[in-house]
Structures are given as structure tokens and as C-alpha cells.
Amino acid sequence: MVAKSPLWKLFYSNKTNYKTNKTHKNAWCIGCLDEKIRDLKFRHAAAIARGEGSAGPDRDNEYWFSRALELVKPTCGKIDSMLAHKRACGWIDPELKRKVDAEIMAKADNPAGDSFVQPSHIAAFNYQPQLPPGYGTSNHSSPSTTPPPPKRMKHSPSFETIPDLTFGAPTDPVQRQEEFNSDILRLICSCELSFYLLERPEFRHFILKWIPHIRLPDRKTASGTLLRNEADRVVAQTRARVEGKLANYQCDGWKNIAKTSLISAMIVVDDEAVPVRTHDMTGRPKTGDELFSLVKADFAFVKETYGVEIIAAVTDDGPDGKKMRRLVKEDPDLRMAVFECWAHQAGLLTGNYLGVKQDFMEAASHGNDIIKWFNNHGKALDLLRNQQILILLKEYALLYPASTRWTSQFTCLSRLSSQEAIILGCVAQHRDELLLAAGPKADAKAKATEIIDRCLEPGFWRDLKRIVRHLEPLAIAANIFQDPSCRLDHVLLTLGNIYDFFDCLDESQDGNKEVKSAMTLSIERRWGKTDQELFILAVFLNPYIRAKFFNADHLSFIALFHIARRSFLRLTGNNLANDPVFLRAFTDYYHQRGDFSRESMWLDGYAEMYQKENGEESVDVLQVWQGMRGETTDHGRGAFIDLALRVLSIVPNSASTECLFSMFGTTHTKRRNRLEPQKVHRAAVVRLDQNRRFRGLKPSRKKRRFDSEVGPGTGSGAGNVGSGGGSLEAAAAAMLAEQGDLDGDGPVAPSFSSVAEGLIKAAQEVPETLDDDDDDIPERLSDLIPSQARARVAQQQPAQPAPTPNHTPSTTPTSTYKRVKLADLFVYERAQDEGCNGLKFYWHIGEAIAETEKCMLEMLRTQRS
């Protein structure tokens, strides 16, 4: 047989047939053979050092090779099988793999001719195991028998992509002990283990048995000095990565299981969340002034510790957060944008929708009852599953919602709505059996009768589909707004899309007129209270959209130019009113010409690249602008690009802080509630750094596809879903922990009515008028600074550059910005005609997150059953 494919440079074959295949031969990966030979040699040397065996006769290369062939499972010598193994194997030499890939692309034949790769090419034959000094003197009580090697070799993930990982213990005892202390601490933090583990006799015995000459630290030392030192080391390493970059500051409040009120702050730099500080608020007032003093101290700490420039600050929309944001605007030393958390705003929008309380909305609570009833009666659930297999050829679980995620209520109702025909068929055919499944008690039979009658009621399914249709855009918007990589243009485009959805509701249907009125008013109110200029500028600076959907009656060329100029002055302190190069750059970008044409910015190339690599993931427009950055950033073309980078780097939510609180919650539990807040914070710092280091290497699998129909919330795009790897099993476990399952509380399936009441109450606590926080949006640029401070600001302004032909200090009066209603902001007909390139530019991100949530709920349901 002639080895024609270059792939055979990576595989050895003894020319025996693969199993019963008479066409293809056995193929052993040389990378796997190399690793197995190294493993066998090391085990042999270690056994001799421990006194558990003798050197015996010389073991030559032929012995090690034949032994490796016995232990490594061959693959089929078919091109597709070998390609699949090449992609998955972490042991193949990367350089050799690249050469073979290049030959495959060039469609070259294997120059080896009629022979396969030879065993002599395996580098492990020259490998000599090196054991740490003193390894053989470990005081094992008795020799142990080495277990036989496994029949099937399971390959570990490759750590080649992690440059700061080290293998092999240092020879110096002091250094070895220090590294062990650091590693064991990182292991405890990243695996959410208790520090009491270090004092468990079973664990101490394990360490003494398998890691001799290592002194295990005690609990107090580990959670004290070692944890503090490791957190300080992480902070120093983080500074080296982020220094000089733009950062978003966010803070939020939380109460732990010990009822201690905390405020935690984080910064987000290039989509990396970095914990800053956690403040114990016990005995301190919950006021805007107190929060402002705390936040201002955090700003100074962040600048000194990490060397970043804060461009935006985000808090929730509580009274203290509102005043804090106003005080930040008024402080002449702080040049940054401030925003309310838009993940919170999405919940308030949903609360306003549910607060309409129309009759058709009762279908959601009834649907919740149907889900619970079938899941709580095994016989009924079996009948339903049999009906699904009969008609759909597979099972679909009736999903339980998660207690902390209102979007899971939508996901569960959406699944129930899709099973209408199945449930109707099951109830019609098996009514008597369903009644028997309820049990002998009269109240149980009455409940079963109620559920069956409800399922047979046509109006119920009509109303259920209606509320699912209304909740879908709100759920997708919530998924987009709470994504850690959300930007300002994500928010405004999504806000415009859901406004258009509710504004186009058919008023002839009962209740739709009230829903339309409530939702358009709610969306306008939240849009009217935010910093409109930066949101508008963010959409304009998306090079795939620019100004083509704006209503020119309200946002003309010159109106957008003034927004850009004012925003640059706010964020940097530089006034570019009389900078002709800045105006020329803005004009070229507006008209898509020169350096800012579609071709020069390589927009089609970026779109094609992201489509190939990431499926339906949208292009990172920030990357497009970073590719155009130059040395000059204070005027002209460079200032325009710098403005785009600043505006598009803003993250208008506190989702990362919420994730930090979830991390606190898994560390500080009902069983482990004596850790003080600062220790919990330091453990989270170490754990986040571990997550960053091992991103992409944690066990995962292909995402399970639980349904294939295209419907609400079933987008297939990857989207910017979160910021880290990890399996669905881990996500489901986290959701279980949120609901109390992992603490022994049993499954909790919150009712739709209880979730709705919580959302309605939160929405009602927010004032209904725009005047409640009018200072949050300046009508004039001078409103950014209080009158009593303007003289002081004038003295503190940096000296303007000397007049030059290209840059002259401005004496032009500052133009003002007039709020634009969302109804007048876009030309909605034109935007909707563009489909996914219009207001739905980021819609697939929310759909992808909804699909992921559906998979997690399915996994959760499987774990419970």
C-alpha cells in the first residue's frame, strides 16, 4: 500500500487491517506513541526509585515501542479519521502539524513514497526521566503494586497555549514549598473548596503519601498570608496586561448569607473583568454622597494600582446610584461618562409590560401549572413522552424555570407552547389514565381535571402563544443587555427594535392597545433619561450602520458632528470646534469615502472572516477601529478614531459585578459563612485569574441540540455569549446552586405570578416622569459642571495648543443638544427592510443566549430526574 497523503507523516502503521476493515490499515498517532513512551519510562524510573521494582534486563527502544503499541488505541487509516484525530490530539508536534497542513493545502503527495513513518522518528526514544532529588527516599510504609495501564488512553488537554504554566517541581526545597503553597491555594479557590480541607486528616494523609517532603499549610495560614500574597501577585500580573488601556468602572450592592451589606467594584478592560475592591457597608449610610466618596476613592485606587484610564462608570438605578452619577458629572476632575445599568432597565421594561395585567396574560400562570403538574406525576409524564416519540420521534422536556432568571420563564413557556399538539393528543387519548395518575385523593383528582380541561381549552393556547410572542423581544433584549461584552450600540439598536415591535401591535386585539401604550411610554421614558448623545454616537460609529437609519430631520450631518465634538470634549477635555482635519475625517466617515470607505476599513473582509470562524457571530467593530489607530490622538483624524475607540469601549451594564456576586455566593454559603468579606474577595480574585489562565481547557462537549425547530429563542448563532469557556453541565450546576439544590434545599420552581409581581414592584418603584432625575442628562455642555465650580475648572483647563493652520483654539459658542424621542430617532421602515443588517444587527446574540439557556434548563431537568 502506498502512503499517498501527507497525513501519514503523523501516523505509523504496521500494515495490519483496522478491525474487520479490509481496505484501511491500523494507524497509530506518533504524538500519542511519543507521549505513552515517555509516560512508561517515567513510571518505570519512579517505581525503581521508590524501591517497588528492579531495573531488570535492558529495555531497548523496540521494547518501549511495542509496549506503546499495545496501550495506544489505533485509529482507522482513513483520511477523515486521521484528520479528526489530528485536530483533537494535543501531543503532535505543532511544527510538524503545520508542515503537514501546508502540504495538504498544496495537495502534495507524501515524499516518503511507499513507506509509512518509521518508529525511529519518535523523539521519546531519547527521553531520560528526571526525578526530583530525594524522591526515592520517601518513607512509604510498603511497596505498592503498580496498577496495569488502562486499556484505552484518554488524552489530556494540551497546555502549550499557556505560557506561564510550569511543570516539574523545582530542585530547591524552599522554592518547591513556595510554589506548592501557591498552587494548592489556587486549586482551593478555583474549585470552590473549603479552607478546612487543609485540616482534614484524610487530605493531609493523601498529601503526605503522594507528595513527600511537602509541608501542607494550615487553614489560617492559607486563608490569611498565602491568600493575601497570591491576590497581590494576581493584581501585579493584571497591571502588566492592562496598563495604559481604557477601562469601565462598575459597582453594585449585595448582602451575603451572613446579612452583611457589601458594595463591590470591578473594572472591565478589553472584555476582561477585574475585581477592584469590596467594601463592608455595615454601619455606613446608604446615600448618594457616601457612595460617591467610596467610588471616587476607587477611581484613585484603580489608577494607581492598574494604571488604566476610566472612561465610564455604571451603577444600578437606585436613589444612591442616581445621585452618585450626578456627582460624578459635576466633579471637574472626573472626565468620564456615567450610565445606569441597562441589564436592570431590561427587567424594568418587562415589569412595565406585566403591569398592564390584561386577561390574556393569565395564560402564563396556567401554563406554569401545567408544566408543574406533568413533571410531578410520573405516569402522566410517561404518557406525554410516549406521545412525543410517536409523533416527533424524540422527547422534549417540559422545562422548569430558574429562580433568579425571569428569562427562563419565557423559555419554559415557549417550550410549552411548541408542544400544544402533543399535549392535546395526549390529553384526548389518555384522559382516564391521567386522572388515575393523579392519585386517589379528591383534591388531587380535582386538580387533574382542572389541568386536563385547561389543556383542551383553545383560548388558553391562543393566549399563551400571544404572551410568548410579546415576551420574546423583551427576553432577547434582556440577554443582550446583560451580556458582559454589551456596548452602547447594542443597547440603542435593540431598544429601537423592541419599540418598533410594540408600536406595530394590532390594536384590534383585546388588550393590545393597553400593552402598546404602556410599552412605548416605558421605552421612551428610559431612553429619555439616559445619556442619549453617546448612544447615538455609538450607533453612528458602527461602520456597518453609520447614519443610514437615523431620521435626518432630527439627526442631520451637522447635528451628528456637534454630538461627536461635544462628546470628545466631555471624555478628553479637548475642544475640536475649529479643527478642520477632525471635520474632514468626520465628513469622510459620514460619506464612506477616503480612509473610511468600506474598502479601506476592510468591512467585507472582517465580515467574511467572522462568518467563517464564528458562524453567525457579529463582527467586533472595536477591532475594526483598533486596526486604524495611529500615534496622534488629540486632534484631527487620530482624534476621531480615538473617539470611536472610547465610545465603543463603554460597557453600559454591571453584569460582571453580578457574576462576581454569584461567585461570592458559591464561596460564602450556608455551610461556609464565617469567611470575612475581604477573604471572599481575594478568593474571587484568584479564582477569576485561574479561569482566565485555563480558559478553553476545561472539559466541554458539543452543545446538545434538544430541538431542531426554528422558533422563538432558537437562534443558532454563537454570539458574544459570555466571556469564558466551560461546559453546559457546569452552567447547569451553577443554576442549580442558585436555586438551592446544591445546598440540599431541593428543587425550586418559582411560579410565573411570583416572578411577575417582583418585576412589577421593581418597575413601580421607579418614578414615572422624566423630571425625577432631570440632572442626569445635561441640556448644555456647561451643565456637566456646577456653576460654582466653573471658574475653578477654567483655571484647571490644560493650555490649548498654539494656533496653527490645522488647529486653532475655539471661540465658537457651544451648541446644545435637544432630546430626540425614540419614535423620531430612526426611519423604522428603512431599518426593518434591512433585516439583520438593520435594527436587528445584534439580535442573534440574544437568540443564541436564549438557546444556551434552553440547553441549560434541559440539563437541569435531566439532573433533577
N, C-alpha and C positions, 0 to 999 in steps of 0.2 A: 504494500500500500504506500502511495506517495503522499507525504505530508505537504499539501499544497498551500494551506492557509498559514499566514504568519502567526496565527494563534498558537500553532504547535511549538513556537519558541517559549511558550509559557507552560507547556504540558509535556509530561513524559508518558510514554505508552510502551507496554511490553508486548503489544500486538495481539493481546487476547481479546476475545469478544466481550462487549459490555452486556452482562447478564445473558438474556436469550436473544439479544440483538445480533443478527448475522451480518449486519452491514457496518456498524460502527464499533470502534475499539474502546477499551478502557483508557481513560485519560486522567493522570494524576497531576494536580497543580504543583509546580515546582516551589511556589511560595509556601503552600501548605506542607509539603515534604520538608522544606528547609526549616520551618518552624517546629515541626514534630521532631526532627533530628536534634535540634537544639534543646528541646524540652526533654527528650530521652537522655541526652548526655548530661544535662544539668541534674536531673533526678538521680542518675547513676552516681555522679560525683557527690551529691548531697547525701545519698544513702551510705556511701563509703565513709564520708566524713563523720556521720552520726554513729558509725560502728554497726550499721544494720546490714552490711553485706561485705563481700570481699571483691578485690579487683578482678580476680578470676583471669581467664585467658584474655589475650589481647583482642579487643573488639575493633575490627577494621571498618573501613568505610562501607564495605559490602554488607557487613552485619547491620550497621545503623540504617542503611538504605532499605534492606529487605524488611527490617523491623518497622520502618516508617510506612512502607507499602502495605503492611498488614493492618496498620492502625488508621491510616487515612483513607477515607472512603473515596473511590474513584468517581468521576463523572463520565457521562456519555461523551464519546469523542465526536459529537455532532457540533457544528458551528454554533448553533443557537445555544446549546447547553454550555459550551465553553465560554461564549460571550457573557452569558448570565453569571457564570462563576467568576469571570474576570472582573465584572462590575462589583460583585459582592465581596470579593476576597480582599482582606486588608494586609495580607502577607506578601503579595507580589511586589517585587522591586519597582518603585514608581518610575524610575528612568527607563527600565526595560518595558514597562507597560506603555509609556509614552512612545517609545520606538515602534512597538507593535501596532499601536493605534495609528501612527503615521503611515506605516506600511499598509494597514488595512484601508485607510483613506485613499492611498495611492494605488490600491488594488494590486499590490506587488505580490509575487509568489515567494514562498519561503526559500531563501537561498540555501537552506540545509539540504535541499534536494530530496533524496529518497529515505532520509533518516529522521527520526524524531530527536528531540532534545536529549542529550546524554546525561546520565547521573552525575558525571564529573562537573557539570555546570552548577551544581548545588553548593552554595558557599558554606553551608553549615558543616561540611566535612572538615573545614579548617577551624571550626569553633572549639575553643577550650574553655570550659566553665570556670568562672572566678567566684569563689565563695568568700564571704566576709571573714576577716580574721577572727578566730575564736569560735567559728561556727561549729566545729567538730567537738568542742569541749562542753557543749550544752549538757546539763545534768538531767537527761531523760532517765526515767526510772527503769525502763526496759526497752530493748529494741522492739520496734513495731514492724509489722509486715506491710510492705508497700502494696496498696491495692492494685489490681490489674487495671491497665489503661481502659478508658471507655471504648465501647465498640464503635461509637460514632464521634468524631471530633467536631466540637462546636467552636467555631471561630469567634474570638473576642473582637470587639471593635478596634479599629486602628487609632492609635493616639498620635500619629505622625503630624496631625494638624494642630497640636497643642504644643507650642514651643517651650512653655515654661514648666512642663511636666518632666520630672526626673525619675529614673528607675535605678534600683540598686542602692543599698544603704551605704552612706559614707563610711570610710575606714576609721575616721576619728571618732572615738566614743562620745565625746561631748557634742560634736556636730550631729552624730546619729541620734542622740537623745533629743536634741532640739528639733530636728526635722520630724521625728516621731511625734513629739508633743504637738507640733503644728498640724501634722496630717490627721492625728486622731481627733483633734479639736474640729478640724474642717469636716471630718466624717460625721461627727456627732451633730454638727449644725446642719449640714446638707441633708442628712437622713432624718432630721427631726427627732433625734434620740434624746433621752433624758441624761443630764449630767450625773444622775445617780447610778447610771450604768457603770461608771468608773469605780464604784464601791461595791458592786455586786461580786460576791466571791466566785460565781461561775465565770464571769467575764475575766476577772483577774487571773483565774486558773488557766483559762484559754490563752491569754496573752503570755503568761509565763511558760506555758507548754510549747507554743509555736513560735514565739519571738523571744528567744533567750537574751539575757543581758540588756533588756529594756526595762526601765523603771516606769510603771504606769502612774501618771499624775492622779492626785485625789480630786474629788469633786470641787472643793473650794478653790484649789489652785487653777483647775481647768476653767471654771466659770468666772474666775477673777483675773489674775495676772495674765494667764495664757490667752483668754478670750480678748482682753483689752489689747494685748500686744498684736494679736492676729488681726483684729479690726483696724488697728493703726497701720499695719502693714498693707492691708487692702486699700485703705484710704490713700496711702502714698503711691501705690501702683495705679489707682484710679486717676490720681492727679497727672501722672505721666501720660495717660491716654487722652485725657480731656482738656488739658491746659490750653488756654487760648481759644477755645471754641465757644459757641453760643449755647446758652442753657435756658431751660424753662423751670421756673420755681413753682411748686405746688404744695399746699398743706391742707390738712383736714383733721377733724377731731374723731376720737374713738374712745370707748370705755371698755376696759378689759374685763375678764371674768371676776377679778377682784374688785370691780366697780371703781377702778382708778381712772380718772379722766386724763386723757393724753392728747397731745397735738403733735403729729409727726409731719416732717417736711422732707421733700425729695427734690432733686433736680433731674431733668431729662436732657441728655446730651446725645445727639445722633441716635435716637431711639433707645438709648441705654438709660435705665432708671437707676439713680444713685441715691441711697438714703443719706440725709444730711444730719438731722438731729431729731430726737424725740423728747418732748417737754412734758413733765408731770405738772398738770394744772390743778392739783389738789390745793384748795385754799385760795386760788387766784381767780379774779373775776372774769366772767365770760363776756367781755366787752370788745368793741372795735379798737379802742385805744390800747388795751392790753395786747390784743392780737397784733396790732401794728408794731408795738415796741418789740414783740417777740420776733416778728417777721423781719423787721429791719436789722435786728441782731443776726438773724440767719443769713441775710444778704451779705453782711460783712464777713461772717464766718465762711460762707461759700467762696467769696472772692479770695480770701486769704488761704483757705485750705485747698481749693481745687483750681484756682486761677482762671475761672471761666467768667464770661460776661452774661449776666441775666438779662434777657430781653422781654420776658413776660412772667407774670405771677397769676396763679389761678387758685381760687377758693370756692367753697360752696356758696349758695345764695342766702345764707342766714344773715341776721342783722349784724353780727360782729364781722362777718366776711365782707358785707357791703361797705361798712364804714372803713374797714381796713383798706379796701381797694380805693376808696375815695381819698384816704390819707396818703396812700402811695402816689396817686396822681398829683396831689398838692405839694408833695415834697420836692423841692427844686433839685435835690441831689440824686433823685431816682429817675432815670430815663428808661422807662420800660412800659409795656402795655399791661393792662390788667383785665382779667376776664372772669366771669362766673363759670362754674363747671358745667359744660354742656351735656355731660352724661346725666347730671342731676336734672337739667332742663328737659331732657327727653322723658324722664319719669313724670315731671310735672305736666307735660303735654298729654301723656296718657291719662293722668288723673283728671285733667280737664275734659277729656273725651268720656271717660267713665262717669264723670259727674253729671252728665246730661241725663242719665238714668231713664232711657227710653225702654218701652216694654220689650222690644226685641232683644235687649241686652241680657234679659233673664236666661236666655238660651245658654249663655256661658256657664252659669251656675248649674243648670240642669245637665249640661254636658259633663261638668266636673263630677256630678253624682253618678252618671252612667259609667265613667271611667273607673271610679272607686268601686262601684258595685260589681262590675265584671272582674276586676282584679282581686276582689276579696272573696269570690266564690269560685273555687277551683273547677267544679263541674261546668259552670257557665262559661268559664274561660276556655275550657277544653272544647266545648261545643263551638265557640266562636273561632278558635284556631282551626278546627276541622273545616269550618265553612270557608275560612281564608285559603286553606290549602286546596280545597275543592275548586274554588273559583280563581284565585290568584296564583296558585301553585307555590305559595310561601306564606310564612307567618309575619304578621305585623303587630307589635306590642301596642297596647293602649298605654301611653306613657304617663308616668307620674310627674307632676311639676316639681321644681326645686324651690325650697322655701325662700331663698334670697334673690331669686331672679324672676321678675314678672314676665320677661320674655318667654320663659319656659311654659307659662300658662298659655301663651299663644301657640307655642309648638305643640303642646298636648291637644289643644282644641283643633288645630289644623290637622293633626293625625286622626282625631276622631271624625272630623268632617269628611276626610278621604275614605273612611270605612263605612259610609252610610249604607251602600247597597249590601255590604257583607252583614252588617248588624240587622238590617231589615229582614234579610233572608233567614238569618239565624233565629230571630225572634218569631217570625211567622211559622217556621218549620218545627221549632222546638219549644213552643210556649209552655207546654205542660212540664217538660223536663227542667226548664228554667225555674218554674215555680217550685218544683221539688228540690232543686239545688239550693233554694233559699233557706230550707230547714223547716221544722215543724211548728215554730212559734208563729202566732197570729201576726205580730208586728213585722216579722221578717217577711212573711208572705205578702203583707200589705205593701211593704217597700218594693218587693219584687214586682208586684202588679203595677205599681206606680212607674217603675223603670221600664217595664215592657210597654205600657201604654204610651209612655213618653217617646220611646223609640218608634212606635207606629204612628206618631203624630206628624203629618207632613209639615206643619207650621214650625215645629221645633227645628227640623233640619234646614229649613229656609232661613230662619233667624240665625242659626248657628253659622251658616256659611256667610251671612251678612256681617256678623260681628268679626269673624275671622278675616274677611276682606278688609274691614275697617282697621283692625289691629295690625295687619301685615305691614303697611308702611311705617307705623309707629314702632313696631318691633325691629324692623330693618334699620330705621333711623337710630334707635337706641343702641343697636350693635355697632353702628358706625361711630356714633358719638363717644362711646365708652372704649373704643379701641385705643391702646396706648400710643399708636402712631397717627392718631387723628390730627388733621390740620384744619386751618380756618376755612379753606375752600371746600373741604369735605362737609363742613357744617352748613355753609350757606347754600351749596348746591342741593344738599339733601333737604334742607329746610324749604327751599323753593319747590322741590318735588312733592313733598307732603302737603304743602299749601295748595299746590295745583290739584292734587288728588281730592282733597276735601272741598275745594272750591267748585269742582266739577261734579259733585254728588247730585244725583237726581232728586230734586225736591218733591217730586210727586209721591215718593215712597214715605210712608208714615215714619216720622222721627228724623228723616234725613235733613230737613230744614233746620231743626234744632241743632243737630250734630254739625252741620256746615257752619252755622252762625257761631257756635261755641268754639270750634277748632280754628276757623280763620281769625277770630278775635284773639284766641290764645297764642297762636303763632305770631301774629302781628305784635302782640304785647311783648313777647320775649325778644323778638327781633328789634323792636323799638327801644328796648332798654340796654341793648348791648353796644359795643363799640363798632358801629356799622362801617366806618371807613376802612379799618384793617381787614374786615371780612370781604368787603367789595374789592379791595386791592389784592387780596389773596386769590380770588377767582380770576381777576384780570391778569395776574402774574402766572396763572396756569397757562403755559404756552399752547396747549391743545384747545383752549377755550377763549382766552383773551376777552374781548369786549363784544363778541358776536351775539350773545344772548341778552345783553343789557338793553334796557329801554333808553334810547338816545335822548328822549325828551327830558329825562331826569339825570342821565349819566352820559353827557356828551364828552367829546375828546378833551376839552379844556377842564371839565369838571373832574375827570379822572386824573388829569395832570396835577391839578391842585391837591387832590387826595394823596397822590404819590409824594408831592413836595412836602405837604404838611406832615405826612407820616415819617418821612426821613428826618425832618426837624425834630419830631417828638422822640424818635428812637435813638438819634445820634447827637442832636444838638446843632447840626449843620444846616444852614439855610441855603437852599439852592435856587432861590427865586430868580436870580439873574445869571444862572449858569447855562449858557447856550448849548454846551455839549450834553448836559443832562436832558434838556428839552429835545435835542436831536435824537438822543438814544431812545427817549420815551416815544417820540414820533415814529422812529423806525420800528420799534416793537409793536406799536399800535397798528401800523400798516403792514406788518410782516415783511419787512424788507431789510436789506443790508445784513449786518451781523445777526439780526434777529428774525431772519426769514426761516421758513420751515426747513429749508435745505441746510442753511448754516447752523441751525440748532440741532440738526440731525434727528428731528422728531420722529420721522417714519422709521429710522434705524433703531431708535430706542424702543418704539412700539413693537417692532418685529422681534427684537431681542427678548423683551419681556414676555411676548406671546409664546416664543419657543421654549424659554427656560421655565416660566412660571405659570403656564396655562393661561388663565384669564386674569392674572394679577395685573393691576393697573401700573402704568409707568410711574416711577418715583420722580416727580417733577423737580424735587430738590436736587437730585443727581444731575438733571439736565442743566440747571443753573450753576452747580458747582463746577461743571466742566468748562464754564465760560469765565470763571473768576480770574481776575488779574491782580497786579500788585497795588494799584491805586483804588481806594475805596471811599475817599472823602468827597469826590466831585466827579462830574462827567459820567461817562459810560460805566466806569467802575462803581460809582455811587448807585447807579440804577441797578446793577447786578447785586451789589451788597444789600440794597433794599429788598430785592426779591428773596435773597437768602435769609434775611432776618424775618420777613413776614411769613415765609413758607416753613420756617423752623419752629413757629409757635405751635404748641400743643394745648388746645383750649379745654382740657379736662384734667381731673385729678385721679384718673384710673390707676396710675401707678401707685399712688398712695393707698387706694383701696386694696390693691393687690398686696401691698406691704402689711395692711391690717389683717388680711386673710392669713398671711404668714405669721403674724403675731398670734393670731387665734389658734394656729396649729402648734405653736410653741408654748403658749400660755393657756392651758386647758383646765378643765375641772379637776383633773388629777395632778396637774403641774401648774400651780398658781402662786408659788412663792418666789419666783424669779422677779427681781425688781425690773422696772421698765427699761433701764439703761442696758441691762444684760440681755434682755429680749431684743433690744435694738441692735446691739453688737452681734448677736447671733444671726439676725436677719442680714446684716451687712456681709458677714462671712458666707452665709448661705447664697445670697444673690451673686456673690463673686464665684462661688462654686458652680452655680447654674450657668454663668457666663463661660467659664472655662470648659465645661463639659457639654456645651450646647451642641445638639446634633448627635451626641454619642450615647444618649440614654436609650434603653430598649424601646423600640417602637415597632409598629407594623403598619401594613397598608390600612387605610381608613375603611372600615366596614361600610358597605352600602346597604342600608336597610330598606330602601325603596328605590325604584328607578323612575317613578313618575315625575313629570315636571309640573310643579305646582307651587303654591305659596311657600316661600322659605326653603326652596330646594336648589339654590344656585350651585353650580359645580365649580365656580372659580375659587382659587386658593385665597385670593385677597390678602390684605395685610392683617392676617388673623393673629393677633397677639404678638409676642416678641420672643418666643422661645420654642424649642422643640418639646418632646415629651409625648407620651402615648395617650390614647383615649382612656385606657384603664386608669392612668394617673389622674386625668381630669375628672373622671367619674368618681374616683376615690375622694378627690378634693370636694366635689359636690356632695358626696355622702357625708363628709366631715362637717360641711356647712349645715347639714340637716340633723346632725346629732347621731348618725348611725355608728360612727367610729368611736363614739363615747358611750355606746350602749343604750342610747335613748330610743332606739327603734326608728323605723322609717316614719317620716312626717310628710304628708301630702297636704299642703295648705289649700284651703278652698279658694275658689276664684273670688267669692264675695269678700273674704277677709283681705286678700291682696288688693282688691279694688278699693275697699274702704281706706286702706293705708295710703294708696296713691291719691285718692280724692282728698283725704285730710291734708296731705302734704301740699297739694295744689291750692287748697283753700287757705292755707296759712300764708300764701304769698299775696301781697296786695294786688288788687285788680287794675289799678290805674298806672299810667306812665309816670305820674308825678311823685310816686313814692320814693323814687331814687333818681330824681332828675339829674343830680350832680354826676351820676355815673357816666353820662355822655356829654362831653363839652360841646356847646354850640359854637364856640370860637376856640382857637388855639390858645388864647390868653387864659381861658378858663382852666387850663391844666395847672395853673399856678395861682394861689390865692392872692388877692390884691395887696395884702400887707407884706407879701414876700417878693413882689415883682421887682422892687428896687434892688433887693439883695441879689436876686437872680441876675439882674443886668450887670452887677459888679462881678459876678462869678462866671459870666459867659467867657469862653475862650476867645482869644483875639482872632478876628477874622483875617483871612489871608489878604495880602496886599492886592490892590486892584491890578488885574492882568486882563489881556484881551479875552481870556477864556473864563475868568472867574472874578466877578465884581460883587462886593457886599451889597445886599439887598436893602433898598429903602422903600420897596413896594408894600403897601398895607396888606396885612394878612387876610386872605379870603376866608369866608366862613363856609361851614358845611351845614346843609339843611337835611334833616332826616328824610329818608325815602321809604315809603311803605313797601312791604314785600309784594303787595299786589301790583305796584307800579315799577318794581325793580327789573323784572325780566319780561321779555316778549315770549310768553309761555307757549304759544302755538309754534313758534320757530324752534324753541328748545325741545319740545316734545317730538317734533318731526325728526330731530337728530337721534332720537332713541338713546342708546348707551353712550353716545358722544355728546349728549346734552346735559340736562339736569340729573340724569341717571349715570353720570360719569363714574361715580363711586358706588353705585347701588349694589353691584355684585359683591362688594366687600361685606355688606350687611347680610346678603343672602348666604354667602359662604359661612359666616359665623353662625347664622341660624341653622345651617345644615350640620355644622360641627356640634352645636348644642343638641340637635336631634339625636346625633350619634351618641353623645354622652348620656342623654336620658335613656336611650335604648340600653346602653351598657349598664347604667344604674339599675334599670329594671331587671336585667339579667342577673346582676349581683344579688339583688334582693330575693329573687326567686330561687 
